[in-house]
Amino acid sequence: MRDGSDGSVVNPVNGNCYVFDDAATSATNQTDTTAHVYAGIFCTDFLTDVRPTESVVFGGTLGRSVIFG
């Protein structure tokens, strides 16, 4: 997150929207499905996909929510 701390979504259910506690500066996907990351809260404003085992660092636009699957 912006403050340097880590957040996580444990055992996400595919298709559910998960809102981050704070904007994410990077993401690592440790699941077996693609993570669809959004710039808006409540999974609006698609940002990027993070495939299984991949990591991304966000530039000017930060991640604020995610849907798996």
VENNOR-V255015 format. One record per residue. N is the residue number from 1. PHI is phi in whole degrees, 0 to 359 (NA if undefined). OMEGA is omega as a letter, one per 40 degrees, with the letter a starting at -180 (NA if undefined). NEAR is the number of other C-alpha atoms within 8 Angstrom. Layout:
# VENNOR-V255015
n->N phi->PHI omega->OMEGA near->NEAR
n->N phi->PHI omega->OMEGA near->NEAR
This chain:
# VENNOR-V255015
n->1 phi->NA omega->a near->11
n->2 phi->302 omega->a near->8
n->3 phi->276 omega->i near->4
n->4 phi->91 omega->i near->5
n->5 phi->276 omega->i near->6
n->6 phi->259 omega->i near->5
n->7 phi->234 omega->i near->7
n->8 phi->206 omega->i near->4
n->9 phi->246 omega->a near->6
n->10 phi->263 omega->i near->4
n->11 phi->49 omega->a near->4
n->12 phi->294 omega->i near->7
n->13 phi->270 omega->i near->6
n->14 phi->303 omega->i near->7
n->15 phi->93 omega->i near->7
n->16 phi->275 omega->i near->8
n->17 phi->269 omega->i near->10
n->18 phi->245 omega->a near->10
n->19 phi->264 omega->i near->10
n->20 phi->286 omega->i near->11
n->21 phi->295 omega->i near->5
n->22 phi->212 omega->i near->7
n->23 phi->298 omega->a near->10
n->24 phi->265 omega->i near->12
n->25 phi->268 omega->i near->11
n->26 phi->203 omega->i near->11
n->27 phi->210 omega->i near->9
n->28 phi->234 omega->a near->9
n->29 phi->260 omega->i near->12
n->30 phi->254 omega->i near->7
n->31 phi->255 omega->i near->7
n->32 phi->257 omega->i near->6
n->33 phi->231 omega->a near->8
n->34 phi->288 omega->i near->12
n->35 phi->261 omega->i near->13
n->36 phi->261 omega->a near->13
n->37 phi->263 omega->a near->15
n->38 phi->238 omega->i near->15
n->39 phi->279 omega->a near->14
n->40 phi->265 omega->i near->11
n->41 phi->287 omega->a near->10
n->42 phi->63 omega->i near->8
n->43 phi->59 omega->i near->16
n->44 phi->242 omega->i near->8
n->45 phi->63 omega->a near->7
n->46 phi->312 omega->a near->10
n->47 phi->250 omega->a near->10
n->48 phi->193 omega->i near->7
n->49 phi->260 omega->i near->8
n->50 phi->238 omega->a near->14
n->51 phi->285 omega->i near->9
n->52 phi->308 omega->i near->11
n->53 phi->70 omega->i near->9
n->54 phi->268 omega->i near->9
n->55 phi->231 omega->i near->9
n->56 phi->224 omega->i near->8
n->57 phi->245 omega->a near->7
n->58 phi->274 omega->i near->10
n->59 phi->276 omega->a near->6
n->60 phi->292 omega->i near->4
n->61 phi->263 omega->a near->7
n->62 phi->261 omega->i near->11
n->63 phi->279 omega->i near->15
n->64 phi->233 omega->i near->15
n->65 phi->199 omega->a near->15
n->66 phi->208 omega->i near->14
n->67 phi->235 omega->i near->13
n->68 phi->262 omega->i near->13
n->69 phi->101 omega->NA near->8
